[in-house]
Amino acid sequence: MKYGLSEHQIGEIIHILSIYPEIEEAILFGSRATGTFKKASDIDLVINGKKVDGALAAKLKEHLEDETHLPFFFDVIAYPSITAESLKKQIHDYGIVLYHQARK
């Protein structure tokens, strides 16, 4: 189980990410990316794309938490809205690309 998630759970997350054409990339960060997670740790995701904003991040969080059977809480952040350089560095250094939109 990568990142404390089954292949089925990862597949479900990727499927949901693919529903949103605005999302060009999603990166797993935080404890699940660094391997310091616990069973009940949340899933930290940062989404990126030309049309990604905080409203889309909130909508995705709601979708992942309320419309799936995934037993996790999600923390979803829009990369363009990040102002803390330390968070950008953490994502760059330890983040794992979970989803990358196929070019059309």
GUSE-65281 format. One record per atom (N, C-alpha, C): atom name; x, y, z. Coordinates in nm, 2 decimals. Layout:
# GUSE-65281
+-------+--------+--------+--------+
: atomo :     xx :     yy :     zz :
+-------+--------+--------+--------+
:    CA :      X :      Y :      Z :
...
+-------+--------+--------+--------+
# end
This chain:
# GUSE-65281
+-------+--------+--------+--------+
: atomo :     xx :     yy :     zz :
+-------+--------+--------+--------+
:     N :   0.08 :  -0.12 :   0.00 :
:    CA :   0.00 :   0.00 :   0.00 :
:     C :   0.09 :   0.13 :   0.00 :
:     N :   0.09 :   0.19 :  -0.11 :
:    CA :   0.17 :   0.31 :  -0.12 :
:     C :   0.10 :   0.43 :  -0.05 :
:     N :   0.17 :   0.50 :   0.03 :
:    CA :   0.12 :   0.62 :   0.10 :
:     C :   0.01 :   0.58 :   0.20 :
:     N :   0.00 :   0.46 :   0.24 :
:    CA :  -0.11 :   0.42 :   0.32 :
:     C :  -0.24 :   0.41 :   0.26 :
:     N :  -0.24 :   0.40 :   0.12 :
:    CA :  -0.36 :   0.39 :   0.04 :
:     C :  -0.35 :   0.27 :  -0.05 :
:     N :  -0.47 :   0.20 :  -0.06 :
:    CA :  -0.47 :   0.09 :  -0.15 :
:     C :  -0.47 :   0.14 :  -0.30 :
:     N :  -0.44 :   0.05 :  -0.39 :
:    CA :  -0.44 :   0.08 :  -0.53 :
:     C :  -0.58 :   0.13 :  -0.57 :
:     N :  -0.69 :   0.06 :  -0.51 :
:    CA :  -0.82 :   0.10 :  -0.54 :
:     C :  -0.85 :   0.25 :  -0.50 :
:     N :  -0.81 :   0.28 :  -0.38 :
:    CA :  -0.83 :   0.42 :  -0.32 :
:     C :  -0.75 :   0.52 :  -0.41 :
:     N :  -0.63 :   0.49 :  -0.45 :
:    CA :  -0.55 :   0.58 :  -0.53 :
:     C :  -0.63 :   0.60 :  -0.67 :
:     N :  -0.68 :   0.49 :  -0.72 :
:    CA :  -0.75 :   0.49 :  -0.85 :
:     C :  -0.87 :   0.58 :  -0.84 :
:     N :  -0.95 :   0.57 :  -0.73 :
:    CA :  -1.07 :   0.65 :  -0.71 :
:     C :  -1.03 :   0.80 :  -0.70 :
:     N :  -0.93 :   0.83 :  -0.63 :
:    CA :  -0.88 :   0.97 :  -0.62 :
:     C :  -0.85 :   1.02 :  -0.76 :
:     N :  -0.77 :   0.94 :  -0.84 :
:    CA :  -0.73 :   0.98 :  -0.97 :
:     C :  -0.85 :   1.00 :  -1.06 :
:     N :  -0.94 :   0.91 :  -1.05 :
:    CA :  -1.07 :   0.92 :  -1.13 :
:     C :  -1.14 :   1.05 :  -1.10 :
:     N :  -1.15 :   1.09 :  -0.98 :
:    CA :  -1.22 :   1.21 :  -0.94 :
:     C :  -1.14 :   1.33 :  -0.99 :
:     N :  -1.01 :   1.33 :  -0.98 :
:    CA :  -0.93 :   1.44 :  -1.03 :
:     C :  -0.95 :   1.46 :  -1.18 :
:     N :  -0.96 :   1.35 :  -1.25 :
:    CA :  -0.98 :   1.35 :  -1.40 :
:     C :  -1.11 :   1.41 :  -1.44 :
:     N :  -1.21 :   1.42 :  -1.35 :
:    CA :  -1.34 :   1.48 :  -1.39 :
:     C :  -1.33 :   1.63 :  -1.41 :
:     N :  -1.23 :   1.69 :  -1.34 :
:    CA :  -1.22 :   1.83 :  -1.35 :
:     C :  -1.11 :   1.88 :  -1.45 :
:     N :  -1.16 :   1.93 :  -1.57 :
:    CA :  -1.06 :   1.96 :  -1.67 :
:     C :  -0.97 :   2.08 :  -1.64 :
:     N :  -1.00 :   2.15 :  -1.53 :
:    CA :  -0.92 :   2.26 :  -1.49 :
:     C :  -0.79 :   2.21 :  -1.42 :
:     N :  -0.80 :   2.09 :  -1.37 :
:    CA :  -0.69 :   2.04 :  -1.29 :
:     C :  -0.59 :   1.97 :  -1.39 :
:     N :  -0.47 :   2.03 :  -1.40 :
:    CA :  -0.37 :   1.98 :  -1.49 :
:     C :  -0.27 :   1.88 :  -1.41 :
:     N :  -0.26 :   1.91 :  -1.28 :
:    CA :  -0.17 :   1.83 :  -1.20 :
:     C :  -0.22 :   1.83 :  -1.06 :
:     N :  -0.20 :   1.71 :  -0.99 :
:    CA :  -0.23 :   1.70 :  -0.85 :
:     C :  -0.11 :   1.64 :  -0.78 :
:     N :  -0.07 :   1.70 :  -0.67 :
:    CA :   0.05 :   1.65 :  -0.60 :
:     C :   0.01 :   1.61 :  -0.46 :
:     N :   0.05 :   1.49 :  -0.42 :
:    CA :   0.03 :   1.45 :  -0.28 :
:     C :   0.15 :   1.50 :  -0.20 :
:     N :   0.12 :   1.56 :  -0.08 :
:    CA :   0.23 :   1.62 :   0.00 :
:     C :   0.19 :   1.59 :   0.15 :
:     N :   0.28 :   1.63 :   0.24 :
:    CA :   0.25 :   1.61 :   0.38 :
:     C :   0.29 :   1.47 :   0.42 :
:     N :   0.23 :   1.42 :   0.53 :
:    CA :   0.28 :   1.30 :   0.59 :
:     C :   0.27 :   1.18 :   0.50 :
:     N :   0.17 :   1.17 :   0.41 :
:    CA :   0.15 :   1.06 :   0.33 :
:     C :   0.26 :   1.05 :   0.22 :
:     N :   0.31 :   1.17 :   0.18 :
:    CA :   0.42 :   1.18 :   0.08 :
:     C :   0.56 :   1.15 :   0.15 :
:     N :   0.57 :   1.19 :   0.27 :
:    CA :   0.70 :   1.17 :   0.34 :
:     C :   0.71 :   1.03 :   0.41 :
:     N :   0.60 :   0.96 :   0.42 :
:    CA :   0.60 :   0.83 :   0.49 :
:     C :   0.59 :   0.84 :   0.64 :
:     N :   0.55 :   0.95 :   0.69 :
:    CA :   0.53 :   0.97 :   0.84 :
:     C :   0.38 :   0.96 :   0.88 :
:     N :   0.30 :   0.92 :   0.79 :
:    CA :   0.15 :   0.91 :   0.81 :
:     C :   0.12 :   0.81 :   0.92 :
:     N :   0.00 :   0.83 :   0.97 :
:    CA :  -0.06 :   0.73 :   1.06 :
:     C :  -0.19 :   0.68 :   0.99 :
:     N :  -0.25 :   0.58 :   1.04 :
:    CA :  -0.37 :   0.52 :   0.97 :
:     C :  -0.48 :   0.63 :   0.95 :
:     N :  -0.50 :   0.72 :   1.04 :
:    CA :  -0.61 :   0.81 :   1.03 :
:     C :  -0.56 :   0.95 :   0.97 :
:     N :  -0.44 :   0.96 :   0.92 :
:    CA :  -0.39 :   1.08 :   0.87 :
:     C :  -0.47 :   1.13 :   0.75 :
:     N :  -0.49 :   1.26 :   0.74 :
:    CA :  -0.56 :   1.31 :   0.62 :
:     C :  -0.48 :   1.30 :   0.50 :
:     N :  -0.54 :   1.33 :   0.38 :
:    CA :  -0.47 :   1.33 :   0.26 :
:     C :  -0.45 :   1.47 :   0.21 :
:     N :  -0.33 :   1.52 :   0.20 :
:    CA :  -0.29 :   1.65 :   0.16 :
:     C :  -0.27 :   1.65 :   0.01 :
:     N :  -0.35 :   1.73 :  -0.07 :
:    CA :  -0.33 :   1.74 :  -0.21 :
:     C :  -0.32 :   1.89 :  -0.25 :
:     N :  -0.23 :   1.92 :  -0.34 :
:    CA :  -0.23 :   2.05 :  -0.40 :
:     C :  -0.26 :   2.03 :  -0.55 :
:     N :  -0.35 :   2.11 :  -0.60 :
:    CA :  -0.39 :   2.11 :  -0.74 :
:     C :  -0.33 :   2.23 :  -0.81 :
:     N :  -0.30 :   2.21 :  -0.94 :
:    CA :  -0.25 :   2.31 :  -1.02 :
:     C :  -0.31 :   2.31 :  -1.16 :
:     N :  -0.31 :   2.43 :  -1.22 :
:    CA :  -0.36 :   2.44 :  -1.36 :
:     C :  -0.39 :   2.59 :  -1.38 :
:     N :  -0.40 :   2.63 :  -1.50 :
:    CA :  -0.43 :   2.77 :  -1.54 :
:     C :  -0.56 :   2.82 :  -1.48 :
:     N :  -0.66 :   2.74 :  -1.46 :
:    CA :  -0.79 :   2.79 :  -1.41 :
:     C :  -0.82 :   2.73 :  -1.27 :
:     N :  -0.72 :   2.69 :  -1.20 :
:    CA :  -0.73 :   2.64 :  -1.06 :
:     C :  -0.73 :   2.75 :  -0.96 :
:     N :  -0.83 :   2.75 :  -0.87 :
:    CA :  -0.84 :   2.85 :  -0.77 :
:     C :  -0.89 :   2.79 :  -0.64 :
:     N :  -0.91 :   2.87 :  -0.54 :
:    CA :  -0.95 :   2.82 :  -0.41 :
:     C :  -1.09 :   2.76 :  -0.41 :
:     N :  -1.18 :   2.82 :  -0.49 :
:    CA :  -1.32 :   2.77 :  -0.51 :
:     C :  -1.32 :   2.62 :  -0.56 :
:     N :  -1.23 :   2.60 :  -0.66 :
:    CA :  -1.22 :   2.47 :  -0.72 :
:     C :  -1.16 :   2.37 :  -0.61 :
:     N :  -1.07 :   2.41 :  -0.54 :
:    CA :  -1.01 :   2.33 :  -0.43 :
:     C :  -1.11 :   2.29 :  -0.33 :
:     N :  -1.20 :   2.38 :  -0.29 :
:    CA :  -1.31 :   2.36 :  -0.20 :
:     C :  -1.41 :   2.26 :  -0.26 :
:     N :  -1.44 :   2.28 :  -0.38 :
:    CA :  -1.53 :   2.19 :  -0.45 :
:     C :  -1.48 :   2.04 :  -0.46 :
:     N :  -1.35 :   2.03 :  -0.49 :
:    CA :  -1.29 :   1.90 :  -0.50 :
:     C :  -1.28 :   1.83 :  -0.36 :
:     N :  -1.25 :   1.91 :  -0.26 :
:    CA :  -1.25 :   1.85 :  -0.12 :
:     C :  -1.38 :   1.80 :  -0.09 :
:     N :  -1.49 :   1.87 :  -0.12 :
:    CA :  -1.62 :   1.83 :  -0.09 :
:     C :  -1.66 :   1.70 :  -0.17 :
:     N :  -1.62 :   1.70 :  -0.29 :
:    CA :  -1.64 :   1.58 :  -0.37 :
:     C :  -1.57 :   1.46 :  -0.32 :
:     N :  -1.45 :   1.47 :  -0.28 :
:    CA :  -1.37 :   1.36 :  -0.23 :
:     C :  -1.42 :   1.31 :  -0.09 :
:     N :  -1.47 :   1.40 :  -0.01 :
:    CA :  -1.51 :   1.36 :   0.12 :
:     C :  -1.66 :   1.32 :   0.13 :
:     N :  -1.74 :   1.38 :   0.05 :
:    CA :  -1.89 :   1.36 :   0.06 :
:     C :  -1.95 :   1.26 :  -0.04 :
:     N :  -1.88 :   1.25 :  -0.16 :
:    CA :  -1.94 :   1.17 :  -0.26 :
:     C :  -1.86 :   1.04 :  -0.30 :
:     N :  -1.77 :   1.00 :  -0.21 :
:    CA :  -1.70 :   0.88 :  -0.23 :
:     C :  -1.71 :   0.79 :  -0.10 :
:     N :  -1.66 :   0.67 :  -0.11 :
:    CA :  -1.65 :   0.59 :   0.01 :
:     C :  -1.51 :   0.59 :   0.07 :
:     N :  -1.43 :   0.69 :   0.04 :
:    CA :  -1.30 :   0.69 :   0.10 :
:     C :  -1.30 :   0.74 :   0.24 :
:     N :  -1.24 :   0.66 :   0.33 :
:    CA :  -1.25 :   0.69 :   0.48 :
:     C :  -1.15 :   0.79 :   0.53 :
:     N :  -1.13 :   0.90 :   0.45 :
:    CA :  -1.03 :   1.00 :   0.49 :
:     C :  -1.08 :   1.14 :   0.48 :
:     N :  -1.02 :   1.23 :   0.55 :
:    CA :  -1.04 :   1.37 :   0.53 :
:     C :  -0.93 :   1.42 :   0.43 :
:     N :  -0.97 :   1.52 :   0.36 :
:    CA :  -0.88 :   1.57 :   0.26 :
:     C :  -0.85 :   1.72 :   0.29 :
:     N :  -0.72 :   1.76 :   0.26 :
:    CA :  -0.68 :   1.90 :   0.27 :
:     C :  -0.64 :   1.93 :   0.12 :
:     N :  -0.72 :   2.01 :   0.05 :
:    CA :  -0.69 :   2.04 :  -0.09 :
:     C :  -0.66 :   2.19 :  -0.10 :
:     N :  -0.55 :   2.22 :  -0.16 :
:    CA :  -0.50 :   2.35 :  -0.18 :
:     C :  -0.48 :   2.38 :  -0.33 :
:     N :  -0.51 :   2.50 :  -0.37 :
:    CA :  -0.48 :   2.55 :  -0.50 :
:     C :  -0.34 :   2.61 :  -0.51 :
:     N :  -0.26 :   2.55 :  -0.59 :
:    CA :  -0.12 :   2.60 :  -0.59 :
:     C :  -0.11 :   2.75 :  -0.62 :
:     N :  -0.18 :   2.80 :  -0.71 :
:    CA :  -0.17 :   2.95 :  -0.74 :
:     C :  -0.20 :   3.03 :  -0.62 :
:     N :  -0.27 :   2.98 :  -0.52 :
:    CA :  -0.30 :   3.07 :  -0.40 :
:     C :  -0.20 :   3.05 :  -0.29 :
:     N :  -0.10 :   2.97 :  -0.30 :
:    CA :   0.00 :   2.95 :  -0.20 :
:     C :   0.09 :   3.07 :  -0.19 :
:     N :   0.10 :   3.13 :  -0.08 :
:    CA :   0.19 :   3.25 :  -0.06 :
:     C :   0.31 :   3.21 :   0.02 :
:     N :   0.30 :   3.11 :   0.10 :
:    CA :   0.41 :   3.07 :   0.19 :
:     C :   0.52 :   2.99 :   0.11 :
:     N :   0.64 :   3.05 :   0.10 :
:    CA :   0.75 :   2.99 :   0.03 :
:     C :   0.79 :   2.86 :   0.09 :
:     N :   0.77 :   2.85 :   0.22 :
:    CA :   0.81 :   2.72 :   0.29 :
:     C :   0.72 :   2.61 :   0.25 :
:     N :   0.59 :   2.64 :   0.23 :
:    CA :   0.50 :   2.53 :   0.18 :
:     C :   0.53 :   2.49 :   0.04 :
:     N :   0.56 :   2.59 :  -0.05 :
:    CA :   0.60 :   2.56 :  -0.19 :
:     C :   0.72 :   2.47 :  -0.19 :
:     N :   0.82 :   2.51 :  -0.10 :
:    CA :   0.94 :   2.43 :  -0.09 :
:     C :   0.91 :   2.28 :  -0.05 :
:     N :   0.83 :   2.27 :   0.05 :
:    CA :   0.79 :   2.13 :   0.10 :
:     C :   0.73 :   2.05 :  -0.02 :
:     N :   0.64 :   2.12 :  -0.09 :
:    CA :   0.57 :   2.05 :  -0.20 :
:     C :   0.67 :   2.01 :  -0.31 :
:     N :   0.76 :   2.10 :  -0.34 :
:    CA :   0.86 :   2.08 :  -0.44 :
:     C :   0.96 :   1.97 :  -0.40 :
:     N :   1.00 :   1.97 :  -0.27 :
:    CA :   1.10 :   1.88 :  -0.23 :
:     C :   1.05 :   1.74 :  -0.20 :
:     N :   0.93 :   1.73 :  -0.15 :
:    CA :   0.87 :   1.60 :  -0.10 :
:     C :   0.75 :   1.55 :  -0.17 :
:     N :   0.69 :   1.64 :  -0.25 :
:    CA :   0.56 :   1.61 :  -0.31 :
:     C :   0.57 :   1.50 :  -0.42 :
:     N :   0.46 :   1.43 :  -0.43 :
:    CA :   0.46 :   1.31 :  -0.53 :
:     C :   0.34 :   1.34 :  -0.63 :
:     N :   0.37 :   1.35 :  -0.75 :
:    CA :   0.27 :   1.37 :  -0.85 :
:     C :   0.18 :   1.25 :  -0.86 :
:     N :   0.05 :   1.27 :  -0.82 :
:    CA :  -0.04 :   1.17 :  -0.82 :
:     C :  -0.12 :   1.16 :  -0.95 :
:     N :  -0.14 :   1.28 :  -1.01 :
:    CA :  -0.22 :   1.29 :  -1.13 :
:     C :  -0.16 :   1.40 :  -1.22 :
:     N :  -0.15 :   1.37 :  -1.35 :
:    CA :  -0.11 :   1.46 :  -1.45 :
:     C :  -0.20 :   1.45 :  -1.57 :
:     N :  -0.27 :   1.55 :  -1.60 :
:    CA :  -0.37 :   1.55 :  -1.71 :
:     C :  -0.30 :   1.51 :  -1.84 :
:     N :  -0.36 :   1.42 :  -1.91 :
:    CA :  -0.31 :   1.38 :  -2.05 :
:     C :  -0.33 :   1.50 :  -2.14 :
:     N :  -0.24 :   1.52 :  -2.23 :
:    CA :  -0.25 :   1.63 :  -2.33 :
:     C :  -0.35 :   1.59 :  -2.43 :
:     N :  -0.43 :   1.68 :  -2.48 :
:    CA :  -0.53 :   1.65 :  -2.58 :
:     C :  -0.49 :   1.69 :  -2.71 :
+-------+--------+--------+--------+
# end
